[in-house]
Every structure is written in structure tokens, then in C-alpha cells.
Amino acid sequence: MKILHVLTDMRIDSGVPALSVCGMAEAVAAREHDVSIVYLKREGTVLQPQGVLVRGFAADSNTGRMPSRDLRAYLQQNVRHFDIVHIHGLRHSPGSDAATAARQAGIPYILAPHGQLEAGAEAGGLMQSINWMLKDSALLHHAAAIQCLNISEIKHSSALANLKNTIIGNGIPAAVCENLPARGSWRNEIQAKLGKPDRPLALFLGNIEPKSGLERLLPHWPVILRQQPDVILVIAGTGEKSYIDILNALIRKHNLTGHVVWTGELTGLTKWRTLVDSDVFILPAHQATSSSAIIEAMAAGLPVVLTRECQFDEAEAHQSGVIIEHGDMAAFVTSVAELLGNHEILSSMGENAKKLVQSDFTWEVTAEKLERLYESVALHTDIPLDLLAPRDHP
């Protein structure tokens, strides 16, 4: 099959959905399909998935919905040469232009919202509401299928009601799960910061930004220290200096200076060495964030403590983590402390987390599911039941 992915950004540092699209496109291409990606050009290094044709187009404007005459012309001329169009994200012109071109050419398209429809995301000013009604609502309702990352994404958005919702999540390469580094090397490198060996490590890994929830978590962190005085909070990632300054002020205010380690951005082997040397992964997010960090942590054998807003209910369902309701940070830190104090449960949840990733969240698994979805949509046959969200079963 010939598959065309459409999104607004393919820079390495742009996060999701670029990383997700790169992973799934490369994995599907490895199954001997012809896969292309079109995107809007911006300054920065572009991801280059193997076996995939990647082509950028200049935007007319880098504000608002970011229209591109060049991309629109390409879509109108070339969409008919593809079997499937896979659109990623909402609120930008490339997606609605791709949908329009696909409908005109009689080519089915699949939409992946990538969490952009979570509760509250549809709120905005008058122009946003008008754009939603005229563009994005039509984009959703004319899609042959919606690719949701998990069941939580559907639960959190009324806009997905009564649509053909499928569940096909993000992933990591299966080889990563099979070749994790040995535990201990990263701890040895930062021994001077830890002060003593074998201190429990609670890891935050991701973009350091307001929606990540660190600002609301830090004032509650002393509760953990009263129960587990040796715990170190490891904060890994990058963010705006102004926001990091706010977090550092909170660390000083709550006497956490000797209990927090900043690592900066972690990539490649260093990231995986940090993951396997940690004891629990935490994400106290205000709203939906990238599930990739959660999946990576679970692949490394870490139980996770998440807010419901992270939209990763699978962790709780498969007994590989704890989900905290209503942004309750008192309950959040209590759960972290209880996990760190019970090595049997910590180990059991960690093993469950590994098994869940290996069975459901590798790119190889994702590619196999996408291949079956593409085939059913292209041939106008029923979508396989195991791909449909439970409430969308006939």
C-alpha cells in the first residue's frame, strides 16, 4: 500500500506527534509498504525515519492555523496516488487541507488527534470556536477511522462520541526492551550527587513545562521525605528558564535542595541507563502529555505513578502503576512513598510494566495493527474488532 502521513512539524525537538509519526511510519515501511510524510518546514533538525520519503513545505504564516499554498497544491495533485492518508493533529490547515483533498479524490483518511481533544482543549476564544466548527469538526466526522492512543483519550473527549474509534498506541522498538543496560552504571556516575549508594530514585522524565505538574508536586514532596528520608527526586528534561527558576524557588522554599537532582535532557543510552537505575516513574501532569516517556519507563521495569490526566489507564488496569484522581498531590506523594517502601509490590508492578510494553507498546505491534487498519479502510471492509474501542464494537 501507499500511505501518506500529514503533520505540521517534523523537528527532532518538537516532541509528539513528530516522534510518534516517525516511529510508526518507519515500522510500517519495514513491512514493505510505500510510506511518505509531508510536513511544514521550520528551523531545526528534521527527523529522518528509515525507508520513508519525507518532504517539507513552507508555511504561508507561522501563526494561526499555519496555511501552506505549496502543501495544499501538492495534496490536491498527489493525494489520488495514495491508498490511505493518515492525518496527525488538529487545529492547523495541513490536516484540513489533506482531508479536503482526500475526500475530493475519493481516498479515505484516518485521523490521529494525539491527545489534542482532551477535556478543556476545545475551549478557547470565538475564532477558535468558529475554526473548530468549520474545520476540525468536519475533519473528525469525515474520517474513515480515528486512531486514538488509548481508551483514556476517548473517555476524555466528547468530540469522539459516535465515531469509528480505534486504539493503536505509541511504541518503542522491540529491540530496546530486549537489550536494556545493566543496572548501576548511571548511579555510579552521579554518586557524588547522591551522597550514598542505593538511595531510592523517583524519576520525572519529559518536557519541563507548566502542564507537567511539577509546580504543584514540589510543595508536597516533604511528605515523602518524612517516610523515605533518602529518596531523591530526579528531574530529567528541558524547559524554559523562567519556569525552571520557579521550580528551583519552590525547591529552596520547601528545603528540598539536597533531595533533588537535575540532569538536563537525556537521550540515547544515557536515558536508558537512568531509567533502569531509577525505582519509580512519576508524572503529575495537569493535562495529557506524551505517553512515550511513560512507555519507556515501563519498558525499563519501572512502576508508574500518574495523574488521570496523563490518559494512560492501562498502567492501572495491568497492575503496573497507580493512577491519581483529581490532581490530588497529597494522594500522589503518599502513593510514591508507599511504593518505595514495599519492594515486593515495586518489583511486581515493574515486571507487569515490562510485559505490558512488550505485548502492546512496541512499534512492531503498532505497525501490525496499523497495517490491518489501513487494509480494512482502503478496501472499505469492517475494521477488525480487536482494533476498535470497546464501546465502538457492534
VEXBABA-321573 format. One line per field, with one value per residue: z, y, x of N, C-alpha, C in turn; residue in three letters. Coordinates in steps of 0.05 Angstrom, whole numbers, plus 5000, padded with zeros to 4 digits. Example, Ala and Ser with C-alpha at 12.3 -4.5 7.8 and 13.67 -1.06 7.14 Angstrom:
<pts>
n.up: (5156 5142)
n.north: (4886 4955)
n.east: (5264 5257)
ca.up: (5156 5143)
ca.north: (4910 4979)
ca.east: (5246 5273)
c.up: (5156 5157)
c.north: (4934 5001)
c.east: (5264 5258)
type: (ALA SER)
</pts>
This chain:
<pts>
n.up: (5000 4990 5032 5061 5107 5143 5175 5220 5238 5238 5267 5308 5361 5370 5394 5409 5357 5324 5337 5345 5295 5264 5286 5277 5221 5201 5221 5194 5142 5142 5137 5084 5057 5019 5043 5058 5083 5094 5113 5150 5139 5187 5225 5246 5262 5224 5234 5207 5187 5172 5107 5091 5053 5062 5061 5061 5066 5056 5102 5094 5135 5202 5244 5276 5240 5206 5146 5081 5017 4981 5002 5001 4946 4930 4956 4931 4880 4885 4923 4903 4887 4929 4975 5027 5071 5126 5178 5225 5285 5302 5289 5253 5186 5148 5161 5153 5100 5076 5087 5058 5005 5002 5006 4960 4922 4931 4967 5026 5093 5155 5221 5271 5333 5373 5429 5429 5438 5491 5553 5559 5520 5477 5490 5483 5449 5410 5355 5355 5367 5322 5282 5299 5292 5236 5212 5242 5266 5222 5199 5236 5233 5180 5176 5160 5201 5270 5300 5363 5419 5466 5510 5546 5520 5490 5530 5552 5517 5490 5437 5408 5410 5382 5337 5291 5329 5339 5376 5377 5400 5417 5412 5426 5398 5393 5402 5440 5488 5495 5502 5547 5587 5639 5708 5749 5729 5716 5766 5791 5764 5782 5835 5871 5873 5895 5945 5979 5968 5935 5944 5941 5878 5849 5788 5744 5677 5620 5582 5614 5637 5650 5646 5659 5714 5757 5788 5822 5849 5879 5929 5961 5966 6013 6046 6028 6043 6098 6106 6074 6079 6048 5995 5929 5884 5816 5764 5697 5636 5592 5592 5592 5617 5653 5676 5700 5737 5772 5792 5818 5858 5888 5906 5940 5977 6002 6026 5996 5970 5977 5960 5908 5842 5783 5715 5664 5592 5571 5528 5482 5501 5552 5573 5578 5614 5659 5667 5680 5727 5762 5809 5811 5766 5756 5740 5747 5716 5691 5646 5585 5564 5529 5517 5509 5544 5588 5569 5557 5609 5633 5601 5619 5666 5707 5757 5753 5774 5763 5743 5730 5686 5652 5618 5613 5627 5623 5654 5707 5699 5685 5730 5737 5756 5790 5789 5799 5822 5803 5808 5858 5898 5948 5954 5913 5928 5972 5951 5921 5962 5989 5951 5945 5994 5994 5971 5947 5921 5888 5855 5831 5803 5769 5736 5713 5683 5645 5616 5595 5560 5523 5500 5480 5466 5429 5370 5330 5342 5338 5283 5258 5274 5251 5197 5188 5199 5159 5113 5118 5117 5067 5033 5045 5082 5142 5202 5239 5298 5344 5341 5349 5394 5457 5465 5413 5389 5349)
n.north: (4976 5047 5099 5161 5206 5264 5322 5378 5389 5366 5368 5347 5365 5376 5342 5303 5303 5287 5250 5204 5196 5188 5140 5103 5106 5089 5036 5014 5020 4983 4937 4930 4970 5029 5088 5156 5222 5286 5354 5417 5463 5484 5521 5481 5414 5360 5301 5237 5184 5116 5088 5118 5168 5235 5300 5369 5431 5500 5544 5592 5626 5629 5631 5625 5580 5563 5560 5532 5545 5517 5465 5453 5453 5410 5368 5368 5353 5304 5268 5229 5188 5156 5103 5109 5164 5191 5231 5275 5305 5366 5431 5459 5481 5444 5392 5397 5413 5367 5330 5351 5347 5292 5274 5296 5267 5217 5184 5149 5174 5173 5197 5220 5246 5254 5266 5318 5331 5328 5338 5405 5423 5440 5487 5559 5622 5662 5659 5610 5575 5581 5563 5511 5491 5497 5473 5432 5399 5378 5352 5310 5282 5264 5227 5162 5130 5139 5145 5131 5137 5109 5082 5121 5170 5172 5171 5221 5258 5287 5298 5254 5219 5170 5161 5124 5097 5075 5038 5046 5047 5088 5070 5034 5012 4941 4917 4949 4936 4886 4893 4922 4966 4945 4949 5002 5031 5086 5107 5102 5140 5188 5188 5225 5265 5237 5221 5176 5105 5067 5097 5110 5126 5171 5184 5238 5247 5283 5338 5399 5437 5479 5446 5396 5390 5393 5438 5438 5392 5395 5425 5385 5346 5341 5307 5255 5251 5249 5197 5168 5184 5183 5188 5210 5259 5257 5300 5301 5330 5386 5456 5521 5573 5610 5582 5539 5567 5581 5531 5518 5557 5538 5490 5509 5537 5496 5467 5427 5423 5387 5341 5336 5323 5350 5333 5353 5348 5281 5231 5175 5123 5141 5160 5111 5084 5116 5107 5051 5051 5078 5078 5087 5116 5181 5224 5280 5306 5362 5359 5321 5289 5270 5201 5172 5176 5151 5099 5085 5086 5044 5002 4997 4973 5001 5016 5061 5125 5163 5219 5221 5253 5242 5205 5149 5097 5044 5029 5024 4986 4941 4930 4956 5005 5066 5106 5172 5209 5271 5308 5303 5318 5305 5252 5232 5236 5205 5155 5146 5144 5098 5058 5059 5040 4988 4936 4888 4896 4938 4911 4873 4905 4930 4887 4873 4920 4918 4872 4890 4931 4901 4869 4903 4954 4963 4987 4950 4920 4961 4974 4927 4928 4977 4965 4928 4960 5000 4968 4950 4998 5019 4981 4986 4952 4920 4946 4911 4878 4876 4921 4963 5011 4992 5010 5019 4972 4929)
n.east: (5017 5005 5020 5005 5028 5009 5029 5044 5096 5162 5208 5264 5263 5210 5176 5118 5068 5110 5152 5123 5098 5143 5163 5120 5114 5163 5163 5119 5136 5177 5150 5144 5115 5097 5115 5103 5117 5091 5102 5105 5156 5204 5253 5307 5329 5307 5270 5288 5261 5277 5272 5229 5198 5208 5181 5184 5145 5139 5107 5054 5045 5069 5036 4971 4929 4967 4971 4990 5004 5035 5037 4983 4973 5006 4980 4929 4943 4968 4946 4912 4945 4955 4937 4918 4908 4939 4926 4954 4940 4904 4873 4905 4919 4944 4922 4866 4866 4889 4849 4806 4827 4833 4780 4758 4786 4768 4795 4805 4814 4851 4847 4890 4885 4922 4917 4898 4846 4831 4796 4777 4811 4784 4764 4764 4775 4729 4744 4773 4732 4699 4733 4738 4686 4679 4723 4755 4717 4690 4733 4741 4692 4687 4726 4751 4767 4786 4847 4862 4906 4899 4848 4835 4840 4794 4754 4762 4743 4687 4680 4694 4653 4610 4640 4684 4725 4789 4840 4905 4967 5025 5095 5157 5220 5222 5271 5296 5272 5292 5346 5365 5407 5453 5437 5461 5506 5495 5482 5531 5560 5537 5547 5570 5531 5489 5506 5504 5503 5451 5406 5335 5306 5263 5237 5225 5214 5215 5184 5197 5151 5093 5045 5064 5063 5099 5104 5060 5070 5119 5112 5089 5127 5159 5129 5139 5192 5190 5174 5208 5267 5314 5301 5311 5291 5293 5299 5290 5301 5284 5268 5234 5275 5252 5210 5237 5265 5224 5211 5259 5258 5215 5238 5278 5247 5218 5257 5285 5333 5377 5354 5338 5356 5379 5383 5384 5371 5360 5385 5388 5432 5445 5397 5369 5401 5393 5338 5335 5363 5331 5276 5221 5173 5148 5093 5061 5019 4980 4949 4938 4997 5057 5055 5100 5144 5124 5116 5169 5191 5163 5179 5230 5222 5199 5151 5095 5072 5018 4977 4907 4899 4941 4924 4932 4908 4919 4962 4943 4903 4932 4960 5009 5021 5000 4942 4924 4870 4836 4879 4903 4952 4970 4952 4982 5037 5036 5025 5072 5110 5091 5098 5155 5168 5154 5182 5168 5118 5135 5172 5138 5100 5136 5153 5104 5096 5138 5121 5072 5088 5119 5080 5040 5060 5102 5137 5134 5088 5050 5055 5037 4983 4967 4974 4933 4889 4895 4888 4834 4806 4822 4800 4748 4723 4699 4727 4776 4753 4786 4815 4781 4754 4725 4670 4656 4648 4606)
ca.up: (5000 4991 5055 5064 5133 5142 5201 5218 5247 5239 5280 5329 5387 5371 5411 5397 5345 5305 5344 5341 5266 5255 5295 5264 5193 5197 5226 5173 5118 5145 5129 5054 5046 5009 5063 5054 5103 5086 5137 5146 5146 5207 5231 5264 5250 5218 5237 5181 5190 5152 5089 5088 5039 5079 5044 5075 5050 5070 5110 5087 5160 5224 5266 5270 5231 5190 5119 5063 4990 4968 5011 4991 4917 4929 4964 4910 4856 4890 4942 4889 4882 4954 4984 5053 5082 5156 5186 5253 5299 5293 5293 5233 5159 5133 5166 5140 5071 5068 5088 5035 4981 5002 5000 4931 4905 4938 4982 5054 5111 5183 5237 5298 5347 5391 5454 5427 5444 5519 5566 5562 5497 5457 5499 5471 5441 5389 5330 5358 5366 5295 5268 5307 5279 5207 5201 5256 5270 5196 5196 5252 5225 5154 5176 5159 5228 5288 5314 5390 5431 5487 5517 5562 5502 5482 5553 5559 5495 5480 5408 5395 5413 5358 5314 5289 5345 5343 5396 5368 5415 5410 5419 5424 5384 5410 5409 5464 5511 5498 5506 5567 5600 5666 5729 5767 5717 5718 5794 5798 5753 5797 5863 5886 5878 5912 5972 5990 5948 5938 5951 5923 5859 5836 5763 5725 5651 5600 5579 5639 5629 5670 5645 5670 5742 5778 5805 5843 5864 5897 5957 5975 5967 6041 6058 6022 6058 6126 6107 6060 6080 6029 5968 5911 5860 5793 5743 5672 5614 5587 5592 5593 5641 5672 5691 5716 5760 5790 5806 5837 5881 5905 5918 5962 5997 6017 6037 5981 5955 5977 5954 5880 5823 5756 5696 5637 5573 5569 5503 5476 5522 5579 5582 5586 5639 5680 5672 5693 5754 5779 5823 5804 5748 5764 5721 5759 5696 5692 5622 5570 5555 5513 5530 5502 5568 5605 5557 5561 5637 5638 5587 5636 5690 5729 5762 5748 5789 5743 5747 5710 5663 5634 5598 5609 5646 5621 5676 5729 5691 5684 5756 5734 5766 5806 5777 5820 5812 5810 5814 5887 5902 5974 5948 5894 5942 5990 5934 5915 5987 5995 5932 5951 6019 5992 5948 5934 5902 5869 5836 5816 5784 5748 5717 5697 5665 5623 5600 5581 5537 5503 5487 5468 5460 5412 5343 5313 5347 5327 5254 5250 5277 5230 5171 5186 5197 5132 5093 5121 5108 5038 5019 5054 5097 5171 5218 5258 5324 5365 5339 5356 5423 5467 5460 5384 5378 5341)
ca.north: (5000 5073 5113 5188 5219 5293 5335 5405 5393 5341 5373 5329 5375 5384 5323 5289 5277 5281 5225 5182 5192 5176 5112 5086 5106 5072 5008 5005 5017 4959 4916 4931 4989 5054 5108 5183 5242 5314 5370 5444 5469 5504 5519 5459 5388 5345 5272 5223 5156 5100 5076 5135 5193 5258 5324 5393 5453 5526 5555 5620 5641 5611 5636 5615 5553 5557 5550 5530 5542 5496 5439 5449 5446 5383 5349 5367 5340 5278 5250 5207 5167 5141 5087 5119 5188 5189 5259 5276 5330 5384 5460 5470 5478 5420 5370 5401 5412 5339 5317 5361 5335 5263 5270 5302 5246 5191 5169 5150 5184 5166 5220 5215 5271 5256 5278 5347 5334 5323 5357 5432 5432 5452 5514 5580 5646 5660 5649 5582 5560 5581 5545 5483 5483 5497 5457 5408 5381 5364 5334 5287 5267 5252 5207 5133 5119 5155 5129 5140 5124 5092 5085 5146 5192 5172 5178 5249 5276 5283 5301 5228 5202 5160 5158 5098 5100 5052 5042 5037 5065 5093 5047 5036 4988 4917 4911 4964 4920 4862 4900 4944 4965 4934 4969 5011 5048 5114 5114 5105 5165 5211 5181 5249 5279 5220 5222 5149 5086 5053 5115 5107 5147 5175 5197 5252 5249 5295 5367 5413 5458 5480 5424 5372 5387 5394 5461 5431 5369 5401 5432 5361 5326 5335 5284 5230 5251 5241 5168 5156 5207 5181 5190 5231 5265 5262 5315 5299 5343 5414 5474 5549 5581 5623 5562 5524 5585 5578 5505 5520 5573 5520 5471 5523 5543 5472 5453 5403 5426 5363 5318 5338 5322 5358 5320 5364 5329 5255 5218 5152 5104 5154 5159 5084 5078 5130 5093 5025 5056 5090 5059 5092 5139 5198 5244 5292 5325 5375 5351 5299 5293 5248 5175 5159 5174 5130 5073 5079 5079 5017 4983 4994 4958 5020 5022 5089 5139 5183 5231 5211 5270 5231 5188 5123 5080 5017 5024 5014 4962 4918 4929 4965 5032 5078 5130 5190 5225 5299 5323 5302 5314 5291 5224 5225 5232 5182 5130 5143 5135 5070 5040 5057 5026 4960 4926 4866 4908 4953 4892 4861 4924 4934 4864 4876 4942 4907 4854 4905 4944 4881 4857 4923 4981 4965 4996 4926 4914 4983 4972 4905 4938 4998 4952 4916 4983 5011 4949 4950 5024 5022 4963 4992 4930 4925 4948 4888 4883 4879 4948 4982 5017 4974 5019 5020 4945 4927)
ca.east: (5000 5019 5009 5015 5024 5008 5031 5054 5123 5178 5234 5271 5256 5182 5161 5095 5067 5131 5166 5104 5095 5168 5164 5100 5119 5186 5156 5101 5153 5193 5132 5144 5095 5108 5106 5112 5109 5093 5101 5112 5184 5212 5282 5313 5336 5283 5272 5290 5256 5289 5254 5206 5202 5200 5182 5174 5134 5139 5081 5049 5047 5075 5017 4944 4926 4991 4965 5012 4995 5051 5028 4956 4975 5017 4959 4908 4954 4981 4932 4899 4964 4958 4914 4909 4920 4939 4929 4962 4935 4882 4877 4923 4909 4952 4904 4840 4872 4892 4823 4791 4838 4827 4751 4754 4798 4757 4815 4798 4835 4850 4856 4902 4884 4946 4910 4890 4817 4826 4778 4788 4827 4767 4756 4781 4761 4708 4755 4779 4706 4690 4751 4731 4660 4681 4745 4764 4694 4686 4756 4736 4668 4690 4748 4743 4772 4801 4867 4868 4929 4889 4820 4831 4836 4765 4738 4765 4734 4660 4680 4698 4629 4596 4658 4698 4749 4807 4861 4931 4983 5053 5112 5186 5229 5223 5299 5303 5262 5309 5374 5368 5433 5453 5432 5483 5527 5488 5484 5559 5569 5528 5549 5576 5506 5471 5517 5506 5493 5425 5383 5313 5304 5237 5245 5209 5228 5197 5186 5193 5132 5071 5026 5076 5053 5120 5100 5041 5081 5142 5105 5081 5148 5168 5113 5154 5217 5184 5172 5231 5285 5336 5291 5320 5274 5309 5283 5305 5287 5290 5245 5241 5290 5235 5195 5256 5271 5201 5214 5281 5249 5199 5256 5291 5226 5210 5281 5289 5357 5393 5337 5331 5378 5372 5401 5382 5359 5373 5379 5403 5439 5445 5369 5361 5416 5379 5313 5338 5374 5311 5258 5193 5170 5125 5084 5037 5011 4954 4933 4950 5024 5067 5056 5125 5161 5112 5122 5198 5196 5152 5196 5254 5215 5191 5123 5090 5051 5009 4951 4888 4902 4961 4910 4945 4895 4929 4981 4927 4889 4951 4974 5037 5023 4978 4931 4914 4847 4831 4903 4907 4981 4974 4950 5003 5063 5032 5028 5101 5123 5083 5112 5183 5171 5145 5198 5154 5099 5151 5183 5116 5090 5156 5152 5079 5100 5154 5105 5052 5101 5127 5056 5022 5070 5126 5130 5127 5060 5035 5056 5019 4956 4962 4972 4906 4871 4897 4876 4805 4796 4826 4782 4720 4712 4697 4752 4778 4742 4806 4826 4760 4750 4703 4643 4651 4642 4578)
c.up: (5000 5012 5057 5092 5130 5170 5198 5224 5248 5252 5303 5356 5390 5387 5395 5382 5327 5311 5339 5311 5255 5261 5279 5234 5186 5200 5204 5147 5118 5138 5099 5043 5038 5026 5058 5077 5091 5111 5130 5155 5168 5212 5251 5248 5248 5222 5210 5186 5167 5134 5083 5073 5055 5062 5059 5056 5068 5077 5101 5112 5183 5249 5257 5261 5212 5163 5102 5035 4976 4976 5001 4962 4914 4935 4942 4885 4861 4909 4928 4884 4907 4960 5009 5059 5112 5166 5217 5265 5286 5295 5273 5205 5145 5137 5151 5109 5061 5068 5064 5009 4979 4995 4971 4913 4912 4953 5012 5071 5140 5198 5264 5313 5365 5416 5453 5432 5473 5530 5569 5537 5476 5465 5487 5464 5419 5363 5331 5355 5337 5278 5274 5292 5249 5197 5216 5261 5245 5192 5211 5239 5197 5153 5175 5185 5243 5302 5341 5402 5453 5493 5531 5543 5493 5506 5559 5538 5485 5449 5394 5397 5385 5333 5313 5303 5347 5364 5386 5380 5403 5419 5421 5409 5403 5419 5434 5489 5516 5504 5525 5580 5628 5686 5744 5755 5720 5747 5802 5788 5770 5827 5881 5892 5897 5941 5985 5969 5955 5948 5932 5904 5846 5812 5749 5700 5631 5597 5606 5632 5648 5669 5656 5700 5763 5798 5828 5860 5885 5925 5974 5979 5995 6054 6053 6039 6087 6128 6095 6058 6060 6000 5953 5888 5838 5772 5718 5650 5611 5588 5592 5619 5662 5689 5709 5741 5781 5806 5826 5862 5900 5919 5943 5985 6014 6026 6023 5966 5954 5969 5925 5863 5795 5737 5670 5618 5572 5543 5501 5500 5550 5590 5592 5612 5663 5687 5688 5721 5772 5790 5817 5785 5756 5743 5732 5741 5700 5669 5606 5561 5539 5529 5526 5527 5587 5595 5561 5590 5643 5624 5604 5662 5713 5732 5759 5766 5772 5753 5725 5684 5643 5613 5592 5630 5645 5644 5700 5723 5691 5709 5753 5743 5781 5791 5799 5807 5820 5818 5843 5893 5929 5970 5931 5910 5962 5975 5927 5939 5993 5976 5939 5977 6018 5967 5933 5913 5881 5847 5819 5795 5762 5727 5700 5676 5641 5604 5583 5556 5515 5488 5471 5458 5448 5384 5325 5317 5335 5296 5244 5252 5256 5203 5168 5184 5169 5111 5094 5111 5078 5022 5027 5067 5126 5184 5237 5286 5345 5363 5348 5387 5432 5461 5431 5372 5370 5362)
c.north: (5025 5090 5140 5198 5249 5304 5362 5409 5367 5346 5354 5339 5383 5365 5308 5309 5269 5254 5201 5175 5179 5147 5094 5084 5087 5042 4998 5002 4992 4934 4917 4947 5014 5077 5135 5201 5269 5331 5399 5449 5490 5501 5497 5434 5371 5315 5259 5193 5139 5088 5092 5160 5216 5284 5347 5415 5478 5534 5584 5638 5621 5617 5626 5586 5544 5545 5549 5525 5520 5469 5433 5440 5418 5362 5346 5352 5311 5258 5226 5183 5150 5124 5097 5145 5187 5217 5259 5304 5346 5413 5473 5464 5453 5396 5373 5402 5384 5325 5325 5348 5306 5258 5275 5280 5218 5173 5171 5161 5176 5190 5210 5241 5276 5272 5307 5352 5329 5344 5384 5441 5446 5480 5535 5603 5640 5648 5620 5565 5559 5562 5516 5474 5479 5477 5430 5389 5365 5344 5308 5270 5254 5231 5179 5120 5140 5137 5143 5124 5105 5098 5112 5170 5195 5181 5208 5268 5269 5285 5275 5209 5195 5160 5131 5100 5074 5058 5029 5056 5070 5069 5054 5012 4964 4910 4926 4948 4896 4868 4923 4942 4954 4956 4977 5031 5078 5123 5118 5132 5189 5206 5206 5265 5263 5220 5195 5130 5077 5072 5111 5131 5148 5193 5211 5255 5260 5325 5380 5438 5458 5456 5398 5368 5388 5416 5455 5407 5377 5408 5407 5341 5321 5312 5258 5228 5243 5211 5155 5178 5207 5185 5214 5234 5273 5276 5315 5312 5372 5430 5503 5557 5594 5603 5545 5541 5583 5552 5506 5536 5556 5500 5484 5528 5520 5455 5427 5403 5400 5338 5318 5338 5330 5345 5335 5343 5303 5242 5192 5134 5116 5155 5132 5075 5092 5116 5068 5029 5070 5069 5062 5117 5155 5218 5257 5313 5336 5366 5331 5307 5269 5222 5161 5155 5153 5102 5066 5072 5051 4996 4977 4980 4976 5020 5052 5100 5163 5196 5220 5227 5260 5213 5162 5103 5051 5010 5012 4988 4937 4917 4936 4994 5041 5103 5146 5208 5254 5315 5324 5297 5302 5261 5214 5219 5209 5156 5125 5132 5106 5051 5037 5042 4997 4948 4903 4877 4924 4935 4880 4880 4929 4912 4866 4898 4933 4890 4869 4919 4924 4870 4878 4948 4981 4975 4973 4919 4936 4980 4950 4914 4959 4985 4940 4938 4995 4994 4950 4976 5027 5004 4967 4968 4937 4927 4924 4895 4889 4907 4970 4987 5001 4984 5022 4993 4944 4911)
c.east: (5017 5004 5022 5008 5026 5010 5044 5084 5138 5206 5239 5262 5227 5165 5140 5079 5090 5145 5148 5101 5120 5170 5145 5105 5142 5179 5137 5117 5169 5176 5126 5120 5110 5097 5119 5102 5112 5088 5108 5141 5186 5241 5287 5319 5311 5289 5272 5286 5266 5267 5229 5214 5191 5203 5169 5164 5134 5110 5079 5052 5052 5058 4989 4944 4949 4984 4990 5001 5009 5042 5000 4957 4986 4995 4937 4918 4962 4966 4921 4918 4968 4933 4902 4923 4917 4946 4934 4957 4912 4891 4896 4913 4919 4933 4878 4844 4875 4866 4806 4801 4832 4798 4746 4764 4786 4776 4808 4821 4829 4860 4867 4902 4909 4940 4901 4861 4811 4808 4791 4802 4810 4758 4774 4764 4741 4720 4763 4754 4696 4707 4744 4706 4664 4702 4749 4741 4689 4709 4752 4714 4669 4712 4737 4748 4788 4822 4873 4891 4921 4860 4815 4827 4807 4748 4739 4755 4707 4660 4684 4674 4618 4613 4670 4725 4764 4828 4886 4951 5011 5070 5141 5196 5231 5251 5307 5295 5281 5338 5378 5395 5431 5449 5458 5502 5521 5491 5513 5570 5561 5530 5554 5550 5487 5481 5521 5494 5465 5403 5360 5311 5276 5243 5221 5225 5208 5202 5180 5177 5108 5053 5038 5070 5074 5115 5080 5051 5101 5133 5097 5104 5159 5153 5128 5179 5213 5182 5196 5252 5308 5327 5303 5300 5293 5291 5300 5289 5296 5264 5254 5254 5272 5219 5213 5264 5249 5204 5237 5274 5232 5217 5270 5270 5219 5233 5287 5316 5374 5379 5328 5356 5367 5392 5403 5369 5375 5365 5395 5408 5438 5416 5361 5377 5403 5353 5317 5350 5355 5293 5229 5192 5145 5119 5058 5023 4983 4936 4950 4978 5033 5067 5083 5143 5150 5119 5151 5203 5186 5169 5221 5248 5207 5161 5119 5068 5043 4983 4932 4891 4923 4949 4925 4934 4905 4948 4966 4914 4906 4969 5004 5041 4999 4969 4918 4892 4848 4856 4910 4936 4987 4972 4973 5029 5060 5036 5058 5115 5116 5096 5141 5188 5163 5159 5184 5134 5114 5161 5161 5105 5110 5156 5127 5082 5116 5137 5084 5064 5108 5103 5040 5035 5098 5118 5122 5098 5042 5033 5037 4990 4948 4958 4944 4885 4871 4883 4845 4793 4799 4807 4753 4707 4711 4724 4753 4769 4763 4819 4806 4760 4725 4675 4636 4647 4613 4562)
type: (MET LYS ILE LEU HIS VAL LEU THR ASP MET ARG ILE ASP SER GLY VAL PRO ALA LEU SER VAL CYS GLY MET ALA GLU ALA VAL ALA ALA ARG GLU HIS ASP VAL SER ILE VAL TYR LEU LYS ARG GLU GLY THR VAL LEU GLN PRO GLN GLY VAL LEU VAL ARG GLY PHE ALA ALA ASP SER ASN THR GLY ARG MET PRO SER ARG ASP LEU ARG ALA TYR LEU GLN GLN ASN VAL ARG HIS PHE ASP ILE VAL HIS ILE HIS GLY LEU ARG HIS SER PRO GLY SER ASP ALA ALA THR ALA ALA ARG GLN ALA GLY ILE PRO TYR ILE LEU ALA PRO HIS GLY GLN LEU GLU ALA GLY ALA GLU ALA GLY GLY LEU MET GLN SER ILE ASN TRP MET LEU LYS ASP SER ALA LEU LEU HIS HIS ALA ALA ALA ILE GLN CYS LEU ASN ILE SER GLU ILE LYS HIS SER SER ALA LEU ALA ASN LEU LYS ASN THR ILE ILE GLY ASN GLY ILE PRO ALA ALA VAL CYS GLU ASN LEU PRO ALA ARG GLY SER TRP ARG ASN GLU ILE GLN ALA LYS LEU GLY LYS PRO ASP ARG PRO LEU ALA LEU PHE LEU GLY ASN ILE GLU PRO LYS SER GLY LEU GLU ARG LEU LEU PRO HIS TRP PRO VAL ILE LEU ARG GLN GLN PRO ASP VAL ILE LEU VAL ILE ALA GLY THR GLY GLU LYS SER TYR ILE ASP ILE LEU ASN ALA LEU ILE ARG LYS HIS ASN LEU THR GLY HIS VAL VAL TRP THR GLY GLU LEU THR GLY LEU THR LYS TRP ARG THR LEU VAL ASP SER ASP VAL PHE ILE LEU PRO ALA HIS GLN ALA THR SER SER SER ALA ILE ILE GLU ALA MET ALA ALA GLY LEU PRO VAL VAL LEU THR ARG GLU CYS GLN PHE ASP GLU ALA GLU ALA HIS GLN SER GLY VAL ILE ILE GLU HIS GLY ASP MET ALA ALA PHE VAL THR SER VAL ALA GLU LEU LEU GLY ASN HIS GLU ILE LEU SER SER MET GLY GLU ASN ALA LYS LYS LEU VAL GLN SER ASP PHE THR TRP GLU VAL THR ALA GLU LYS LEU GLU ARG LEU TYR GLU SER VAL ALA LEU HIS THR ASP ILE PRO LEU ASP LEU LEU ALA PRO ARG ASP HIS PRO)
</pts>
